[in-house]
Amino acid sequence: MAFKILQEGRGLNAVYQGSCNYCKCVFEFNKEDIKSECYDQRERYNVIYLECPHCKRSIGIEERIVRYE
């Protein structure tokens, strides 16, 4: 018997959204763009470190997934 998809599932690749504290650029990015990440125990969320696509500064932002592709 062959598989028959009755309803498409959601994508597996997370798309994140962030904004730069320096130039105020708002952007989306994927897991491949992340330089490093760590869990902030005091604030209780993941902090993602990456380079702003506009001003090229290194920034740290709260992890926020907006959709899956």
RAUR-V923399 format. One record per pair of residues at least 24 apart in sequence whose C-alpha atoms are under 8 Angstrom apart, sorted by the first residue. I is the first residue (numbers start at 1). J is the second residue. Records with the same first field share a line. If there is no record, write none. Layout:
I->J, J
This chain:
10->68, 69
11->68, 69
12->68, 69
13->68, 69
14->65, 66, 67, 68, 69
15->65, 66, 67, 68, 69
16->63, 64, 65, 66, 67
17->64, 65, 66
18->61, 62, 64
19->61
20->52, 59
21->59
23->54, 55
25->52, 54
27->53
